[in-house]
Amino acid sequence: QVQLVESGGGLVQAGGSLRLSCAASGRTFSKYAMGWFRQAPGKEREFAAAISWSGASTYVADSMKGRFTISRDNAKNTVYLQMNSLKLEDTAVYYCAARGYSGNVFYTGRDEYRYWGQGTQVTVSS
């Protein structure tokens, strides 16, 4: 079993930055592909960013590309989402997800992840 705890969310003005963290339990974190998803009120949960277990491969959704960066520190069992130039439409609950044992690639589908955190609220104001 893997437990994921997100932190770093909050209220920020448009154009500002936040860094989300996701701390994972378990000794096998370094072999898990990880992802970030987000869900705005009344909308489906959507993919934001993903990273392979080694960190060598990453992918960010087109709407966030150039503004969001995903990274990980396997020694700290933590994955990060650096969010810059935040827009009003980035307001959502952000979820961290772990796939479980996986190849050294990234995954973008919700169904490809086995473990989920509780989410952290990000609110962007004008």
Buried (B, 14 or more C-beta within 10 A) or exposed (E): EBEBBBBBBEEBEBEBEBEBBBBBEBEBBBBBBBBBBBBBEEEEBBBBBBBBBEBEBBBBBEEBEEBBBBBBEBEEBBBBBBBBEBBEEBBBBBBBBBBEEBEEBBBBEBEBBBBBBEBBEBBBEE
